[in-house]
Amino acid sequence: MKSFGLIFVLYQPSGEFLHNLQKARAICDNVIAVDNSPEADMRLHERLCGQGMQVLYNYNDGGLAGAYNKGAQLLLAQQCEVIFLLDQDSDIDASFFSKMMHACEALGTDTFLVGPKIHEINLQKCMPVIPPGKRFPKPLRIDNQTEGMFPTLFIISSGSAISAQAYRKLGAFREDYFIEYIDIEYSLRASSQGVPVYMNAAVMMRQTAGDIEQHGKLYTTNHVAWRRYYRARNGVHCLRLYRAHWGLHWLSGLLAIHQGYCVLLFEPQKLRKIVAIACGYIDGLLGRLGTFEQRHPRIAAFCKKPARKHAPVSSAAAAES
């Protein structure tokens, strides 16, 4: 079997997230825990090192993309042939790595991206496969599929296996994207350069993409305003970037409208989030990247302002009213 290692990204981890890390460490000998938290927890780092993990404190430099890239450089230096990525909110089974590696070796190539079937916990359904095609294809549902490798336009980063050869060919994740669409951009980059991208139906990973609430056929993730900025901006930039290969660039406007519509219907802090989405969409169209704070310091400060806390009403005041 090819050698492999795991990059596990932490961000102010809760006990549940550290449990996910322990489960991953129990079935993978080579784990690099990249801590992206605002402040380093040295006691946690020492404990993880004592459990046989390598720990890298990243200062959130380059966001999630930066964490992946720094971890990948360490694994490549150790001659790892397959790089796995895992976020702290992802839950895997004991057979995860063995089944994923079996599928990777069955491809008969040293250049690939392979992701597991993703089960969204709050929505209670799996992420569909998006078959490659010039026009936007019909999503293929594989919830009930338990075997097979399905070609897809993109996979999410968490749970994915990237061959060392693919990483060397494609280069690093885009740190100017910071967090949103880094996996979609990487997958589209791979597809446009002839690197195959598959979803492995034989392996399922459980995770949730935010504080999801279902509202009939609609749902909302309740992401904070600054993430709304990156989602709108990077979506526009990414899909336009590969419009010569895949006819998806028109979709970014619909996604931004849908994002704003759900915010207006269901979420708090509506003004901040709508401002962030609009600002991100314009920046994406104009190709303006970098961090939100560097690009728009005042707007970013407004969008990151904590929610106003209302003073408690005394019983006397309540009685007078």
C-alpha positions as CSV (number, residue, x, y, z in Angstrom):
1,M,0.0,0.0,0.0
2,K,1.2,3.5,-0.8
3,S,2.3,5.7,2.2
4,F,-0.1,8.3,3.3
5,G,-0.5,11.0,5.9
6,L,-3.3,13.2,7.3
7,I,-3.6,16.9,7.7
8,F,-6.1,17.6,10.5
9,V,-7.1,21.3,10.9
10,L,-8.1,22.7,14.2
11,Y,-9.8,26.0,15.1
12,Q,-10.6,26.6,18.7
13,P,-11.6,22.9,19.0
14,S,-14.3,21.7,21.4
15,G,-14.1,18.4,23.1
16,E,-16.2,16.9,20.4
17,F,-13.7,18.1,17.7
18,L,-10.8,16.8,19.7
19,H,-12.6,13.4,19.9
20,N,-12.7,13.4,16.1
21,L,-9.0,14.0,16.0
22,Q,-8.4,11.1,18.4
23,K,-10.5,8.8,16.2
24,A,-8.5,9.8,13.2
25,R,-5.1,9.3,15.0
26,A,-6.2,5.8,16.1
27,I,-6.4,4.7,12.5
28,C,-3.7,6.8,10.9
29,D,-0.1,6.7,12.1
30,N,1.1,9.9,10.4
31,V,-1.0,12.9,11.6
32,I,-0.2,16.5,11.3
33,A,-2.5,18.7,13.5
34,V,-2.5,22.2,12.1
35,D,-3.9,24.6,14.6
36,N,-5.5,27.7,13.0
37,S,-6.8,29.2,16.2
38,P,-6.3,32.9,16.9
39,E,-4.1,32.0,20.0
40,A,-1.9,29.0,20.5
41,D,-3.0,26.5,23.2
42,M,0.5,25.2,24.3
43,R,-0.9,22.7,26.7
44,L,-3.1,21.2,24.0
45,H,-0.1,21.2,21.6
46,E,2.1,19.4,24.1
47,R,-0.6,16.8,24.8
48,L,-1.1,16.1,21.1
49,C,2.7,15.8,20.6
50,G,2.8,13.3,23.4
51,Q,0.2,11.2,21.6
52,G,2.5,10.9,18.6
53,M,1.2,13.7,16.4
54,Q,3.1,16.5,14.7
55,V,1.7,19.9,15.7
56,L,2.0,23.0,13.6
57,Y,0.6,26.4,14.8
58,N,-0.4,28.4,11.7
59,Y,-1.6,31.7,13.1
60,N,-4.5,31.3,10.6
61,D,-2.1,32.4,8.0
62,G,-3.8,31.9,4.6
63,G,-6.9,30.6,6.4
64,L,-7.9,27.0,5.8
65,A,-5.9,26.9,2.5
66,G,-2.8,28.0,4.3
67,A,-3.2,25.2,6.9
68,Y,-3.5,22.6,4.1
69,N,-0.5,23.9,2.2
70,K,1.8,24.0,5.2
71,G,0.7,20.5,6.2
72,A,1.2,19.2,2.6
73,Q,4.8,20.5,2.5
74,L,5.6,18.5,5.6
75,L,4.0,15.3,4.3
76,L,5.8,15.7,0.9
77,A,9.1,16.1,2.7
78,Q,8.4,12.8,4.4
79,Q,7.8,11.2,1.0
80,C,4.1,10.6,1.5
81,E,2.4,9.4,-1.7
82,V,-1.1,10.3,-0.7
83,I,-2.2,13.4,1.4
84,F,-5.5,13.2,3.3
85,L,-7.3,16.4,4.5
86,L,-9.7,16.5,7.4
87,D,-11.5,19.3,9.2
88,Q,-12.3,19.1,12.9
89,D,-16.1,18.8,12.3
90,S,-15.7,15.6,10.2
91,D,-16.5,12.2,11.6
92,I,-15.0,9.1,10.0
93,D,-15.2,5.3,10.5
94,A,-12.4,2.9,11.5
95,S,-12.3,1.6,7.9
96,F,-12.0,5.1,6.3
97,F,-8.4,5.2,5.3
98,S,-8.1,1.6,4.2
99,K,-11.1,1.8,2.0
100,M,-10.0,5.1,0.5
101,M,-6.5,3.9,-0.2
102,H,-7.9,0.7,-1.8
103,A,-10.0,2.9,-4.1
104,C,-7.0,5.1,-4.9
105,E,-4.8,2.2,-5.8
106,A,-7.5,0.7,-8.0
107,L,-7.4,3.8,-10.2
108,G,-4.1,2.7,-11.8
109,T,-2.7,6.2,-11.8
110,D,-0.5,8.2,-9.5
111,T,-2.3,11.5,-10.2
112,F,-5.8,11.9,-8.7
113,L,-8.2,13.6,-6.3
114,V,-10.7,11.3,-4.5
115,G,-13.3,12.3,-2.0
116,P,-15.7,10.2,0.1
117,K,-19.5,10.4,-0.1
118,I,-20.5,13.2,2.3
119,H,-23.4,12.8,4.6
120,E,-24.7,16.2,5.8
121,I,-25.8,15.5,9.4
122,N,-28.4,18.2,9.8
123,L,-29.9,17.7,6.4
124,Q,-29.8,13.9,6.7
125,K,-28.8,13.4,3.1
126,C,-25.6,13.1,1.0
127,M,-23.9,15.6,-1.2
128,P,-24.7,14.8,-4.9
129,V,-22.1,14.0,-7.6
130,I,-21.8,16.8,-10.2
131,P,-20.9,14.9,-13.4
132,P,-18.4,16.8,-15.7
133,G,-19.9,18.6,-18.7
134,K,-19.6,21.9,-20.5
135,R,-23.2,22.8,-19.6
136,F,-24.3,22.6,-16.0
137,P,-25.2,18.9,-15.5
138,K,-28.0,17.4,-13.5
139,P,-26.7,16.5,-10.0
140,L,-26.6,12.7,-9.4
141,R,-27.8,11.5,-6.1
142,I,-25.7,8.6,-4.7
143,D,-27.2,8.3,-1.2
144,N,-28.1,4.7,-1.7
145,Q,-24.9,3.7,-3.6
146,T,-22.4,1.7,-1.6
147,E,-19.8,1.1,-4.2
148,G,-18.3,2.7,-7.3
149,M,-16.1,5.7,-8.2
150,F,-18.1,8.5,-9.7
151,P,-16.4,11.2,-11.8
152,T,-17.4,14.6,-10.5
153,L,-16.5,18.3,-11.2
154,F,-15.6,18.8,-7.6
155,I,-15.2,17.3,-4.1
156,I,-15.1,19.0,-0.8
157,S,-11.6,19.2,0.8
158,S,-12.4,17.5,4.1
159,G,-12.0,13.8,3.7
160,S,-10.3,14.1,0.3
161,A,-7.2,12.1,-0.8
162,I,-4.8,14.0,-3.0
163,S,-1.9,12.1,-4.6
164,A,1.5,13.7,-4.1
165,Q,1.9,13.7,-7.9
166,A,-1.4,15.7,-8.3
167,Y,-0.4,18.2,-5.6
168,R,3.0,18.8,-7.3
169,K,1.3,19.2,-10.7
170,L,-1.6,21.4,-9.5
171,G,0.3,23.4,-6.9
172,A,-0.9,24.8,-3.6
173,F,-4.4,25.7,-2.6
174,R,-5.3,29.4,-3.1
175,E,-4.6,31.2,0.1
176,D,-6.1,34.4,-1.3
177,Y,-9.4,32.5,-1.2
178,F,-8.8,32.0,2.5
179,I,-11.6,29.6,3.3
180,E,-14.6,29.4,0.9
181,Y,-14.4,27.6,-2.5
182,I,-10.8,26.5,-2.0
183,D,-11.8,22.9,-2.7
184,I,-14.1,23.7,-5.6
185,E,-11.4,25.8,-7.2
186,Y,-8.8,23.1,-6.7
187,S,-11.1,20.4,-8.2
188,L,-11.9,22.6,-11.2
189,R,-8.2,23.3,-11.6
190,A,-7.6,19.5,-11.5
191,S,-10.3,18.7,-14.1
192,S,-9.1,21.5,-16.4
193,Q,-5.6,20.0,-16.3
194,G,-6.6,16.4,-16.9
195,V,-6.3,15.2,-13.3
196,P,-9.3,12.9,-12.5
197,V,-11.6,13.8,-9.7
198,Y,-13.8,11.1,-8.2
199,M,-16.3,10.6,-5.4
200,N,-16.0,7.2,-3.7
201,A,-19.5,5.8,-2.9
202,A,-17.9,3.0,-0.8
203,V,-16.8,5.4,1.9
204,M,-19.1,7.8,3.8
205,M,-18.0,10.7,6.0
206,R,-20.3,12.6,8.3
207,Q,-20.1,16.4,8.8
208,T,-22.1,19.5,8.9
209,A,-21.5,22.8,7.0
210,G,-22.5,25.3,9.6
211,D,-25.4,25.7,12.0
212,I,-27.9,24.4,9.4
213,E,-31.6,25.0,9.8
214,Q,-34.1,23.4,7.4
215,H,-37.1,25.5,6.3
216,G,-39.1,23.3,4.0
217,K,-37.2,22.9,0.7
218,L,-34.8,25.7,1.8
219,Y,-32.1,25.7,4.4
220,T,-29.7,28.2,5.8
221,T,-26.2,27.7,7.3
222,N,-26.3,30.8,9.7
223,H,-22.7,31.6,8.7
224,V,-21.4,34.9,10.0
225,A,-21.2,38.0,7.7
226,W,-17.4,37.7,7.0
227,R,-17.8,34.2,5.7
228,R,-20.7,35.4,3.5
229,Y,-18.3,37.8,1.9
230,Y,-15.8,35.1,1.0
231,R,-18.5,32.8,-0.2
232,A,-20.0,35.3,-2.6
233,R,-16.6,36.7,-3.8
234,N,-14.8,33.4,-4.3
235,G,-17.8,31.8,-6.0
236,V,-17.9,34.5,-8.6
237,H,-14.1,34.5,-9.1
238,C,-13.7,30.7,-9.2
239,L,-16.5,29.9,-11.7
240,R,-15.5,32.7,-14.0
241,L,-11.9,31.5,-13.8
242,Y,-12.7,28.2,-15.4
243,R,-15.5,29.4,-17.8
244,A,-13.5,28.3,-20.8
245,H,-13.6,24.7,-19.5
246,W,-16.9,24.5,-17.7
247,G,-20.0,26.6,-18.4
248,L,-20.7,27.4,-14.8
249,H,-19.9,31.2,-14.6
250,W,-23.6,32.2,-14.9
251,L,-24.3,30.2,-11.7
252,S,-22.4,32.5,-9.3
253,G,-25.0,35.3,-9.6
254,L,-27.9,32.9,-8.8
255,L,-25.9,31.5,-5.8
256,A,-25.3,35.0,-4.4
257,I,-29.0,35.9,-4.9
258,H,-30.1,32.6,-3.2
259,Q,-27.6,33.3,-0.3
260,G,-29.1,36.7,0.2
261,Y,-32.6,35.5,-0.1
262,C,-32.1,32.9,2.7
263,V,-30.4,35.5,4.9
264,L,-33.4,37.9,4.5
265,L,-35.9,35.2,5.3
266,F,-34.3,33.3,8.1
267,E,-31.2,34.7,9.6
268,P,-30.3,37.5,12.2
269,Q,-27.9,40.4,11.4
270,K,-29.4,40.7,7.9
271,L,-27.9,44.1,7.0
272,R,-24.4,43.0,7.8
273,K,-24.7,39.8,5.9
274,I,-26.3,41.4,2.8
275,V,-23.6,44.1,2.8
276,A,-21.0,41.4,2.9
277,I,-22.6,39.4,0.1
278,A,-22.9,42.4,-2.1
279,C,-19.4,43.6,-1.4
280,G,-18.0,40.1,-2.1
281,Y,-19.9,39.7,-5.3
282,I,-18.6,43.0,-6.7
283,D,-15.0,42.1,-5.7
284,G,-15.3,38.7,-7.3
285,L,-16.5,40.3,-10.6
286,L,-13.6,42.7,-10.5
287,G,-11.1,40.0,-9.5
288,R,-10.2,41.7,-6.2
289,L,-8.9,39.1,-3.8
290,G,-7.0,39.1,-0.5
291,T,-8.5,39.3,3.0
292,F,-11.7,41.1,3.7
293,E,-10.0,43.3,6.3
294,Q,-7.2,44.4,3.9
295,R,-9.6,45.1,1.0
296,H,-12.4,46.8,3.0
297,P,-11.3,47.6,6.6
298,R,-14.4,49.7,7.5
299,I,-16.9,47.4,5.9
300,A,-15.2,44.3,7.5
301,A,-15.2,46.0,10.9
302,F,-19.0,46.7,10.5
303,C,-19.7,43.1,9.4
304,K,-17.6,41.6,12.2
305,K,-19.2,43.8,14.9
306,P,-20.8,41.6,17.6
307,A,-24.5,41.5,17.9
308,R,-26.0,44.2,20.2
309,K,-27.0,42.8,23.5
310,H,-30.2,44.3,24.9
311,A,-30.2,45.3,28.5
312,P,-32.4,43.2,30.7
313,V,-35.8,44.8,31.6
314,S,-36.3,45.1,35.3
315,S,-39.6,43.8,36.8
316,A,-40.5,47.3,37.9
317,A,-40.0,48.7,34.4
318,A,-42.0,45.8,32.9
319,A,-44.8,46.5,35.3
320,E,-44.9,50.1,34.4
321,S,-45.2,49.2,30.7
